[in-house]
Amino acid sequence: MQAREIMTENPACCTPDETMQRAAQLMKEHDCGCLPVVEDARTRRVIGTVTDRDLACRGLAAGRGPDVPVREVMSKDPACCGPDADITEVERVMAEQQVRRIPVVDERGCCVGMVAQADLALHDHAISNSEVGRVVERISEPAGKR
């Protein structure tokens, strides 16, 4: 099975110049916890990701307000995969990078989709239940324990 078969196509994205508030609004509108951060809305070339946790921990908890640009709280240069990536490769990258979501990019690095940990669990033929459990365990493992 390939990433294209389980990914969310054309996910909501934001630019690094958009505010934390706008990113939060997009997450609410699209019922998601992570947005690819793209160079610009036209090209959709992925340069980072921003999660609801980034907004809370790097933003709000650090005393930053809603008008702070996403670039100040995003993670840069995220691990990505292509639409033809095998699900086992996606799982491996998630576990190694300890991330729950991976942008899917085309050959130019432009966002075409997003694969979430939940996508692996929801698709019966993606990976086995025991493998999903192993992925969740490895993603959630404290960094110092690796």
C-alpha positions as CSV (number, residue, x, y, z in Angstrom):
1,M,0.0,0.0,0.0
2,Q,1.2,3.5,-0.8
3,A,0.9,6.9,1.0
4,R,-1.4,8.1,-1.8
5,E,-4.0,5.5,-0.8
6,I,-4.4,6.7,2.8
7,M,-3.4,10.3,2.7
8,T,-5.6,13.3,3.1
9,E,-5.4,15.0,-0.3
10,N,-4.7,18.8,-0.6
11,P,-4.6,19.5,3.1
12,A,-5.1,23.0,4.6
13,C,-1.7,24.8,4.6
14,C,-0.4,28.1,6.0
15,T,2.5,30.3,5.2
16,P,5.2,31.4,7.6
17,D,3.9,35.0,7.5
18,E,0.4,34.0,8.7
19,T,-0.3,34.5,12.4
20,M,-0.6,31.9,15.1
21,Q,-4.3,32.9,15.3
22,R,-4.9,32.2,11.6
23,A,-3.1,28.8,11.9
24,A,-5.4,27.9,14.9
25,Q,-8.5,29.0,12.9
26,L,-7.4,26.8,9.9
27,M,-6.9,23.9,12.3
28,K,-10.4,24.4,13.7
29,E,-12.0,24.8,10.3
30,H,-10.4,21.7,8.9
31,D,-10.5,19.6,12.1
32,C,-6.8,18.9,12.1
33,G,-3.9,19.3,14.6
34,C,-1.1,20.0,12.1
35,L,-0.6,22.2,9.1
36,P,2.1,22.0,6.5
37,V,3.8,25.4,6.3
38,V,4.4,26.3,2.7
39,E,6.6,28.9,1.1
40,D,3.6,30.5,-0.6
41,A,0.0,29.5,-1.3
42,R,0.7,29.2,-5.1
43,T,3.6,26.8,-5.1
44,R,2.7,25.0,-1.8
45,R,6.4,24.0,-1.4
46,V,6.7,22.6,2.2
47,I,9.2,24.4,4.4
48,G,7.9,23.4,7.8
49,T,4.9,22.2,9.9
50,V,3.0,23.8,12.8
51,T,1.0,21.7,15.2
52,D,-1.6,22.6,17.9
53,R,1.1,21.7,20.4
54,D,3.5,24.2,18.8
55,L,0.9,26.9,19.1
56,A,0.4,26.0,22.8
57,C,3.9,25.4,23.9
58,R,6.1,27.5,21.7
59,G,3.5,30.2,21.4
60,L,1.0,30.7,24.2
61,A,3.0,29.1,27.0
62,A,6.0,31.2,26.0
63,G,3.9,34.4,26.3
64,R,3.5,35.0,22.6
65,G,0.3,36.5,21.4
66,P,-2.1,35.6,18.5
67,D,-0.3,38.0,16.1
68,V,3.0,36.2,16.2
69,P,4.0,34.8,12.8
70,V,3.9,31.0,12.3
71,R,7.6,31.1,11.4
72,E,8.5,31.7,15.0
73,V,6.7,28.6,16.3
74,M,6.9,26.1,13.4
75,S,9.2,23.2,13.0
76,K,11.5,23.7,10.0
77,D,12.5,21.1,7.3
78,P,10.0,18.4,8.3
79,A,10.4,14.8,7.2
80,C,8.2,14.2,4.2
81,C,7.4,11.4,1.9
82,G,6.2,11.0,-1.7
83,P,2.8,9.8,-2.8
84,D,4.4,6.5,-3.9
85,A,6.1,5.8,-0.6
86,D,5.3,2.4,0.9
87,I,3.3,2.6,4.1
88,T,6.1,0.7,5.9
89,E,8.5,3.6,4.9
90,V,6.0,6.2,6.2
91,E,5.7,4.2,9.5
92,R,9.5,4.1,9.8
93,V,9.9,7.8,9.3
94,M,7.2,8.6,11.8
95,A,8.9,6.4,14.4
96,E,12.4,7.7,13.7
97,Q,11.4,11.3,13.7
98,Q,8.8,10.9,16.5
99,V,6.1,12.6,14.6
100,R,2.4,11.8,14.2
101,R,1.9,13.4,10.8
102,I,4.0,13.5,7.6
103,P,3.4,15.9,4.7
104,V,3.2,14.1,1.3
105,V,5.1,16.1,-1.4
106,D,5.5,15.8,-5.1
107,E,8.9,15.8,-6.9
108,R,9.1,19.6,-6.5
109,G,8.5,19.4,-2.8
110,C,5.0,20.8,-3.1
111,C,2.3,19.6,-0.7
112,V,-0.2,17.1,-2.2
113,G,-1.3,15.4,1.0
114,M,-0.8,14.5,4.6
115,V,-0.5,11.1,6.3
116,A,-1.4,10.9,10.0
117,Q,-0.8,8.2,12.5
118,A,-4.6,7.7,12.6
119,D,-4.6,7.0,8.8
120,L,-2.4,4.0,9.5
121,A,-4.7,2.8,12.1
122,L,-7.9,3.4,10.1
123,H,-6.9,1.6,7.0
124,D,-7.1,-2.2,7.6
125,H,-4.6,-3.0,5.0
126,A,-2.1,-0.4,5.8
127,I,-0.3,-2.1,8.6
128,S,-1.3,-4.6,11.3
129,N,-2.8,-3.6,14.7
130,S,0.3,-4.7,16.4
131,E,2.4,-2.6,14.0
132,V,0.2,0.4,14.7
133,G,0.8,-0.2,18.4
134,R,4.6,-0.3,17.9
135,V,4.5,2.9,15.8
136,V,2.6,4.7,18.5
137,E,5.0,3.4,21.2
138,R,8.1,4.5,19.2
139,I,6.6,7.9,18.3
140,S,5.7,8.6,22.0
141,E,9.0,7.4,23.4
142,P,10.8,10.1,25.3
143,A,13.8,11.3,23.3
144,G,16.3,10.5,26.0
145,K,15.2,6.8,26.0
146,R,16.2,6.1,22.4
